[in-house]
Amino acid sequence: MPVQYSGLVDEHHTVRNSVGLFDVSHMGEIEVRGPEAAKLVDYVTTNSVAKLKHGQAQYSGLLYEHGGFVDDILVHKVADDSFFICVNASNQDKDFAHIVAHNQFECEVEFASGKYAQLAIQGPKALETAQQLTETPLAAIRYYWFTDGKFAGVPARIARTGYTGEDGFEIYVDPEHAVATWNAILAAGRAAGIKPAGLGARNTLRLESKMALYGHEIGASISPLEADLAWIVKFEKGDFVGRDALLKQREAGLTRKLVGFEMRGRGIGRDGYEVLLAGQPAGWVTSGSPSPTLQKNIGLCYLPIAHAKPGEKIEIVVRNQAVEAETVPTPFYKRPQ
């Protein structure tokens, strides 16, 4: 997947204002099937699988016993005995091994990445673009729901999900149909001004919407509570991998948390840059970039819990110079309803 096609800013604005197309076939897929499939998926994830209805998806976490992230994932309930999990590309082998290692249930776990290509149609004109290619009534699919049907003439899983903060669909097809489906989507979206979008725009769009990126906001040394993702942790559901560690962390009190910031001085707070409080090292930038939508330099960083709230004056070390910044509410951008 290219970093950019027509240019990062151009692609970013196209997705925010019209419709963009991403080839995200590098993402991984894992399928869990069998009488106790729901029990396994519930045990290895943080969210409540029992709350899912047929055709519903949820954002969730795979955790180590110590409470850090193996990965962040999307769980889709295909049937009572069948679950489809979309995972990050770089983690797919590790995720599969992790799930298999905890499979003490009556079910089968399949590494299914080779069975699927994934194309993401994202933006306010995604619905009108995608609807041209299927008889499935797409407007009836709610956000974070999905259905199986024909798309561009081939069998597909059509999910109303995405990683941009915009409306849109993620289409899963057999890899042999990927190129033809890609071309069909571009043709269907021509009148709407569709453009292919790359990894650069994918990153700025998800950052504006405060969507976590593995290896940046989350990782093996970071818990969901620290990453401001407590909403995907359902302690009340019972035992799951990492639950005890998270309970201990919650009881002891967090020492750090993820927070958004805007640069006040000249400079961009890039990933990995040091964050200062009153001139002293206090945290680090997880993601930072110019925001094409807001026309500001924004970012996310970890700070001590007492300062992880909007309105804190901080400094980001940019090329050995301390540059003024301020913590702000997140997400930075919310699409109009």
C-alpha positions in Angstrom: 0.0 0.0 0.0 1.5 3.3 -1.0 2.1 6.1 1.5 0.3 8.4 -1.0 -1.2 8.5 -4.5 -2.3 12.1 -5.4 -0.8 13.5 -2.1 -1.5 13.0 1.6 -3.4 16.3 2.1 -5.4 15.9 -1.1 -6.4 12.4 -0.1 -7.2 13.4 3.4 -9.6 16.2 2.3 -11.2 13.8 -0.3 -12.1 11.3 2.5 -13.4 14.1 4.8 -15.5 15.8 2.1 -16.3 13.1 -0.5 -15.1 9.5 -0.7 -11.7 7.7 -0.7 -10.7 4.2 -1.3 -8.1 2.3 0.7 -6.5 -1.0 -0.1 -6.1 -2.5 3.4 -5.6 -6.1 2.3 -2.5 -6.3 4.5 -4.8 -6.6 7.5 -5.1 -10.0 9.0 -8.2 -12.2 9.6 -8.8 -15.0 12.1 -11.9 -17.2 12.2 -13.2 -19.0 15.3 -15.8 -21.7 14.8 -17.4 -24.3 17.0 -19.9 -24.9 19.9 -17.7 -22.9 22.3 -16.4 -20.3 19.9 -18.1 -17.5 21.9 -16.5 -18.7 25.1 -13.0 -18.6 23.6 -13.5 -15.2 22.0 -14.9 -13.8 25.2 -12.0 -15.2 27.2 -9.3 -13.7 25.0 -10.9 -10.3 24.5 -11.7 -7.4 26.8 -15.1 -6.4 25.4 -18.3 -8.4 26.0 -18.9 -10.9 23.3 -22.2 -11.9 24.9 -23.7 -8.5 24.0 -23.1 -9.0 20.3 -26.0 -9.9 18.0 -25.7 -11.7 14.7 -24.2 -9.3 12.2 -22.7 -7.0 14.8 -19.1 -6.0 15.3 -17.2 -4.6 18.2 -13.8 -3.0 18.9 -11.9 -4.9 21.5 -8.4 -5.8 22.8 -6.3 -8.9 23.0 -4.2 -8.7 26.2 -1.3 -10.4 27.8 -1.7 -11.7 31.4 0.1 -8.5 32.7 -2.6 -6.3 31.1 -0.6 -4.9 28.1 -1.9 -5.2 24.5 -1.2 -8.1 22.2 -3.3 -6.1 19.7 -6.5 -4.1 19.2 -9.0 -6.0 17.0 -12.5 -6.0 15.5 -14.7 -8.9 16.5 -17.6 -9.8 14.1 -20.3 -12.2 15.2 -21.3 -14.2 12.1 -23.4 -16.8 14.1 -23.6 -18.2 17.6 -20.8 -20.6 16.7 -18.8 -18.4 14.3 -16.7 -15.3 14.8 -14.6 -13.3 12.3 -11.8 -11.3 13.8 -9.9 -8.5 11.9 -6.4 -7.9 13.3 -3.4 -5.7 12.5 -1.1 -6.9 9.8 2.1 -6.9 11.7 0.5 -8.7 14.6 -1.5 -11.4 12.8 0.9 -14.3 13.5 1.3 -13.4 17.1 -2.5 -12.8 17.5 -3.2 -16.2 16.1 -0.7 -18.0 18.3 -2.1 -16.1 21.3 -5.6 -17.2 20.7 -4.6 -20.8 19.9 -2.6 -20.9 23.1 -5.8 -20.1 25.1 -8.0 -22.4 23.2 -9.2 -24.9 25.9 -12.7 -24.8 24.4 -14.6 -26.9 21.9 -13.8 -24.8 18.8 -11.4 -24.4 15.9 -9.2 -21.3 15.3 -8.2 -20.7 11.6 -5.6 -18.3 10.3 -7.7 -16.9 7.5 -5.7 -13.9 6.2 -5.1 -15.6 2.8 -8.8 -15.9 2.2 -9.6 -12.2 2.3 -8.6 -8.9 0.6 -10.0 -5.8 2.3 -11.0 -2.6 0.6 -12.3 0.4 2.6 -14.7 2.9 1.1 -14.7 5.9 3.4 -16.3 9.4 3.5 -19.6 11.1 3.4 -20.3 9.8 -0.1 -19.3 6.2 0.7 -22.9 5.0 0.9 -23.9 6.4 -2.5 -20.8 5.0 -4.0 -21.0 1.5 -2.5 -24.8 1.2 -3.1 -24.2 1.2 -6.9 -22.4 -2.1 -6.6 -24.8 -4.2 -4.5 -28.5 -5.0 -4.2 -28.0 -5.2 -0.4 -29.7 -2.1 1.2 -26.6 -0.5 2.7 -28.4 2.3 4.5 -30.0 -0.4 6.7 -26.6 -1.5 8.0 -25.9 0.4 11.2 -22.4 1.6 12.3 -20.4 -1.4 13.5 -22.8 -3.9 11.9 -22.2 -6.1 8.8 -23.8 -8.4 6.3 -22.8 -11.0 3.7 -23.9 -10.5 0.2 -22.9 -9.9 -3.4 -20.7 -6.8 -4.0 -19.5 -5.9 -7.5 -20.8 -9.2 -8.6 -18.9 -11.4 -6.2 -19.5 -12.8 -2.6 -18.4 -10.3 0.0 -18.6 -9.4 3.7 -19.8 -5.8 3.9 -19.1 -4.1 7.2 -20.0 -0.5 8.1 -16.7 0.1 9.9 -13.6 2.1 9.2 -10.5 3.8 10.6 -11.1 7.4 9.4 -13.8 8.9 11.6 -16.1 9.1 8.6 -19.0 6.9 7.5 -18.0 4.1 5.2 -17.7 0.4 4.5 -15.0 -2.2 4.7 -15.5 -4.8 2.0 -13.9 -8.3 2.4 -13.6 -10.4 -0.8 -11.6 -13.3 -2.1 -8.1 -12.0 -3.2 -8.7 -13.2 -6.7 -11.5 -10.6 -7.0 -9.6 -7.7 -5.3 -8.4 -5.9 -8.4 -11.7 -6.1 -10.2 -13.6 -4.9 -7.1 -11.1 -2.1 -6.6 -11.7 -0.9 -10.2 -15.4 -1.3 -9.9 -15.4 1.0 -6.8 -13.3 3.6 -8.5 -15.7 3.6 -11.5 -18.8 3.8 -9.2 -17.4 6.7 -7.3 -16.2 8.7 -10.3 -19.1 11.2 -10.2 -18.5 11.7 -6.4 -14.8 12.5 -7.0 -13.4 9.3 -5.4 -9.7 9.0 -5.1 -7.4 6.2 -3.9 -5.9 7.0 -0.5 -2.7 5.7 1.1 -1.1 5.1 4.5 -0.3 8.8 5.0 -3.9 9.9 4.9 -5.0 6.9 6.8 -2.8 8.0 9.6 -3.8 11.7 9.7 -7.5 10.7 9.5 -7.4 8.3 12.4 -5.3 10.7 14.5 -7.8 13.5 14.1 -10.4 11.0 15.2 -8.3 9.7 18.1 -8.2 6.1 16.9 -5.3 4.1 18.5 -2.4 2.7 16.4 -0.6 -0.3 17.7 3.0 0.5 18.4 2.1 4.1 19.1 -0.8 4.6 21.5 -1.0 1.0 22.5 1.5 -1.9 22.9 2.7 -4.6 25.2 3.7 -2.2 27.9 0.5 -0.2 27.8 -2.9 -1.2 29.2 -6.4 -0.2 27.9 -6.9 1.9 31.1 -3.8 3.9 30.4 -4.7 4.3 26.7 -8.1 5.9 27.6 -9.8 2.7 26.3 -11.5 1.7 29.5 -14.8 1.6 27.6 -13.7 -1.6 25.8 -13.0 -3.4 29.1 -16.0 -5.1 30.6 -14.9 -6.3 34.0 -18.5 -7.4 34.9 -18.5 -10.1 32.2 -16.2 -12.4 34.3 -12.8 -13.8 33.7 -10.7 -12.8 30.7 -7.0 -12.8 29.9 -5.4 -9.7 31.7 -8.4 -9.0 33.9 -6.6 -9.5 37.2 -3.8 -7.2 36.2 -6.2 -4.5 35.1 -8.2 -4.8 38.3 -5.0 -4.3 40.3 -4.0 -1.3 38.2 -7.4 0.3 38.6 -7.3 -0.3 42.4 -3.8 1.0 42.8 -4.6 4.0 40.6 -3.2 4.9 37.1 0.2 6.7 37.0 -0.1 7.8 33.4 -2.7 8.3 30.7 -3.1 9.2 27.0 -4.1 12.8 26.3 -4.3 15.0 23.2 -2.3 18.2 22.6 -2.0 21.1 20.1 1.2 22.8 19.4 1.2 26.5 20.5 4.8 27.3 19.3 6.3 26.6 15.9 7.0 23.0 15.3 5.4 19.6 15.0 5.4 17.1 17.9 6.3 13.9 16.1 6.0 10.3 17.3 8.6 9.6 20.0 9.4 13.1 20.9 9.9 13.9 24.6 7.3 15.8 26.5 8.3 18.2 29.3 6.3 19.5 32.3 7.8 22.6 33.9 11.0 21.8 32.0 11.3 18.3 33.3 10.9 15.0 31.3 7.3 13.7 31.9 6.2 11.7 28.9 6.4 11.1 25.2 4.5 11.7 22.0 2.8 8.6 20.6 1.5 10.2 17.3 1.8 13.7 16.0 1.2 15.5 12.7 -0.2 18.5 11.0 -4.0 18.2 10.9 -5.3 18.9 7.4 -8.8 19.4 8.7 -8.1 21.7 11.6 -5.0 23.4 10.1 -3.2 22.9 13.4 -0.3 20.7 14.6 -1.8 18.1 16.8 -0.8 14.9 18.6 -1.3 12.4 21.4 1.0 11.8 24.3 1.4 10.0 27.6 1.5 12.2 30.7 1.5 11.6 34.5 -2.2 11.1 35.5 -2.4 14.4 37.4 -1.6 16.3 34.2 -3.5 14.1 31.7 -6.4 16.5 31.3 -7.2 19.4 29.0 -5.6 22.8 29.7 -2.2 21.7 30.8 0.8 23.7 29.5 3.5 21.4 28.3 6.5 21.5 26.0 7.5 19.1 23.2 11.2 18.7 22.5 11.5 19.4 18.7 15.1 19.3 17.3 16.5 19.8 20.8 14.3 22.9 21.4 11.4 23.0 23.9 8.3 24.1 22.0 5.2 25.2 23.8 2.0 23.0 23.5 -1.2 22.6 25.4 -3.3 19.5 26.2 -6.8 19.6 24.6 -10.0 17.6 24.6 -10.2 14.6 22.1 -11.2 13.5 19.6 -9.8 16.5 17.7 -12.4 15.9 15.0 -16.0 14.5 15.0 -17.9 14.1 11.7 -21.2 16.0 11.4 -24.1 13.8 12.3 
